[in-house]
Amino acid sequence: MKKFRKIYININSICNCKCVNCILSEDSRKMHDELSIDEINNLVDSIPQITDNQHYNIAEVSGGEPTLHKHFIEIVKILQSAKTKGHLHKIALLTNGLTASNKAFCSDISQYIDDVVITLYDTNPINHDWFTNVSGSFVDKIAAIDNFLECGVNVHIKLLVIRPSYQRLPEIAEFINQKWGNKVHVAINGTHYTGDAHRNNDVLFIKNQNAKPYIEKALDILIMNKTIVSVFFPLCILDPIYWQYSPRGFKDVIDASLSISPKYKIGKADRLLDEFIHRNDVCESCLLVERCNWPWKRYCEILDEQEIIEAKNNMYKNIIN
Ligand code: SF4
């Protein structure tokens, strides 16, 4: 099976939302950092080439809100050209969807991208827009998902385990089923408590154990509908029947991945390495550490490790019994 490496390309820091759970801080969004066209050309040229038949590179373009970069179309054209030359194999876009609610713009950019990742906070418009601090962002996001699907782009919807909406995960899953059938992929992710998400953790943080029944119910609803799902959550907390939805080989992907950003240019994907790979002692000694992917570090800084120690012990006891 081919292995892939992600090239995380963070092209700017400005955004048209002010999400309470943004992994950047408000100060860094205000810096208005961005990569220039020349920098992107040079950095894309410096991506290590794939020299065997066993690997492939996926570029994931993010920001801020990447589509607000004044040269966004040129940037995705550069990536498309790298794809044509065989240096990249897939182009994914991480967007809040607001600009792509415009059908003409969505159609323009869709010819250069393969996949899009959009985070849906809630399906109640008022609750959703509380997260983004932008009235109308729910309506725009839904329109963007419709537009991308119409343009033939693979849509990945990310749902977050986060206090204001974790109990609504099953309802959100029902909404997705009814609206898009199984035409979208859905990932349920633990929250990365960095940037504003960390600053606002007093309103966002929820214990994994409290979220478990809602995550499992949401997964049931999506799986029944034959939707492709993945879950980034501690496996010792989930029932073992859901372990199969934790992506295999994710550790290798992150280990091999690169990050490109205005501040740090090109380097290892340090934040993800810290969150997913450099694990605490409790996890490092666990039989499932290679299979278990979730942003543990900041979570354990907020709560401590006791919840995971207990969940791991219970998991081992259940296996033995
Ligand atoms: S102890 Fe850590 S690695 Fe093991 S299942 Fe729990 S969270 Fe995952």
Residues whose N, C-alpha, C, O or C-beta is under 5 A from the ligand:
A	BS01	SF4	P234 L235 C236 V282 C283 C286 L288 V289 C292 I308 K312
